[in-house]
Amino acid sequence: MSLLWTSDALVSAVAGRPVGQMPEGVTGISIDSRSLQPGEAFFAIKGDTMDGHDFATAAVKAGAALLVVAEGKLPGLGRLTAPMIVVPDVLAALEKAGVAARERTKAKVIAITGSVGKTSTKEALRHGLSSVGKVHASDKSFNNHWGVPLTLARMPQDCDYAIFEIGMNHEGEIRPLVKMVRPHVAVITLIAAAHLGHFRSLDDIARAKAEIFEGLEPGGAALLNRDDARFKLLERLARDASVEHIVGFGENARAQVKLTNFVLHADHSIMTAKVAGQEVAAKIGAPGRHVVQNVLAVLGAAQLAGADVTKVALALEDLQPERGRGQRHTLSHPDGPFTLIDESYNANPASMQAAIKLLDATPPSREGRRIAVLGDMLELGQHAPKLHAGLAELITETSTDLVFLAGPEMKVLADILPSDLGVEYRSDVEALKPALMTAIRPGDVIMVKSSKGIGFSKLIDALTANFPARAGIATKA
């Protein structure tokens, strides 16, 4: 396998002190001894709950080529004979490695933020651009103060495109990260009521997201959702940050990446768009109106990065949702199959709306029903009761037959949903599980959606374990 970093280059990048017999180089960068692959460098960063130095021995056993450790921790590592790079602070060293990786690449760099759709847009862009070049992109949702520098440090020197997701819960968190990433294209997917408990208003969330403009390379472009109510605010903030090239995507008549037509199906979508004057058609393997909006951002980012937009669009036909983000399973009830839509990774009012509409667009089979299984949306602060109650109108406008709810915040929704709608409320996910299990019938479509901290992924695990796909029944990845 080719080297990601030579040892000399890595020592220089992190401004560290080599100890022991250095290998020629490392094939990758890891901060987790459980997933570390032989030949990688292990950065022993200290997190909120764990210190990587406590896992240095495990990293060596897993085949780490070298360790990056803090000077102050060196006495406690005396028994280890593995080569080390000693630094004052390991997270700061990881950041330096990330900055050095950004310096040496000639890739077109794209950064994505927004209240919803960051990871899904990033994955769709990764998928599409992979058809026209070598792509490096952040793993999972590695979008915070350690995930972004880790993704940078892992960037191969010879990639053609690099895609970074940048998240935040508070003002000032995007600014230092985007200045490391230095994108050529900055994408803001949508401003919505995520983390509203940490902000006074949606305008304040928009201002925090707009920090992404501060790291744009000279001549870079901002790609903004023209259908977003805060487009004009974001456009002004981009201009204030000296961004000259501002491109809008959406259905809006003035969008430069304009949706011209779309047809939604249960398991895919068809769309056409005009991208900088060029007509582009795409069949998207992942269903949902919100996915169509994400794909507009994908096509716009691809065009701004100089990629062949037609080829990128064609590649989206076999795009599939990830676990927790719309992934579908066809599972086996003793009397016949039913469909599970896994939206359990995260939730806020905008993504909850998209998921409920996705359920509505998915027809049951036989005598099946549409079942929404919903958990609390977190980090909404004083706005939580109103925003949870606001889901009632959305649910009653759709063809949802049954609603299963869990979590303290969802009690307000349970209390106001109409009596002719089947509603089951429990205080937590463990109490909800048996009620859901016994209610399932063949032909049902079940959509599970909540914030990650509520633990609704346990419901997904229980459903897939208790109702596994039978031979001849496909489970969609």
C-alpha positions, 0 to 999 in steps of 0.5 A: 500500500502506498504511503500517506505520509513519510515519517520525515514529512509527518515529523516536519508537519507536526513540528514533533520530536522523533523517538526510536527507529522511525518507519519509512512512513505511515499508510493512514492516520487513526485516533481510535485503536479499535479501528486502526489498521496496520501501518497507520499512525496513532494520534493519542488525542485526549477527548472529553471522556477518554485519553488516547494515551490510555490506548497506546498499547492497544494501538501498538498491538493493532499494528500502529507504525508509530505513535504521536504522543504528548511530552507530558505523557511520555513517562507513562509510556516507558514500556512501549518500544514503538517509534513515537513522535513527541509533541506538546499537544496531540490535538494541536499536532493533528491540526498541524498535520491537517494544515500541511496536508491542505498545503500540499494538495492540488485538489478542488476543495469543497466545504459543506455546512447547514442545519440539515442535509450536510452528511447526505449532501456530502455523501451524494457529492462523494458518490457523484464526483467519484465517477470523474476523479479521485475523491477524498471526503470526511468519514461519517459525520466527522465535522467537529474540532477533531473530525475536520483536522483528522479528515484533512490529515488523512487527505492523499496528496494526489486526490482530485476532489476533497469534500469536508463537512463542517458542523457547529452547535455554537457561534465561533465553531466553524471559523477555525475549522474552515480556515484550516480547510480553505475551500474553493467552494462553500455550500450551505444546505439550509438554515433550520431550527437545529441547535436552536436552544443555543441561539436566539433566532434562526438569523443567529444560526445563519450568521454562525453558518456564514462563518464558512465564507471566511475561509474561502480561497480567493476567487472561491464561490459560495453555493446557497439555497435560493429557496431558503428564507434566509438566502438574502441574509446569507448572500449579504454575509457572503458579500461582507466576507468579500465573496464575489462569486455567489450561486443559488440553487433551488426552484426559485426563478433566479437560481443559477442551479435551477430545478426545472422538473421532478417526479418522486417515487417510493424508492427513487426520484427523477429530476431535471435541472438547469446548471449554469445554462446547461440542462442536466437530467438525473435519476437519483437512487435515494428517494425524497424531495429533500434529496432532490434539493441536496442533489441540486447542491451536488450539481452546483458544487460539481460545476463550480469545482470544474467537474463534468456535471452530466457524468456526476448526474448519471452516477447518482442513479445508484446512490443509496441512503446510509444507516440512520439517514433514510436507509431502507430495509425490506424485513420479514414478518411471519405473514409477509414482508414490510418496509423499514425506513431508518431515519434514526441518526438525527432530527430537527423540525426541518428533517422531521418534516422531510422524513414524514413526507418521505413516509407519506410518499411510500405506499404500503402493500396489501393491507399495510399502514404508514407508521411514524415512530418519532422521538425527541428533537434535542437542543431546541431549548425553550422552543422545544414544546412549540416545535414538537407540537407543530408536528401535529399539523404536518402528520394530520396532513399526510396519510400516516395511520399510526404514530408511536412516540417516545421521549419527554418532549414528545408528550406534548405531541401525543396529547394534541394528536387527534383521537382518530389517529392511532397514537402510542406514547411511552416515556422512553425507547425501551418502553416503546419497543414491545408496543411497536413490535407487536403492532407490526403487520405485513405490508406496513411502512415504518419510518423511525426518526429521532435525535441520535441521543434518544437512542432510536437506533436500538429500535432499528437493531431490534426490528432487523434482528426480530424480523430479518430479511428472508431469502429472496427478500432484498434488504436495500443498503 
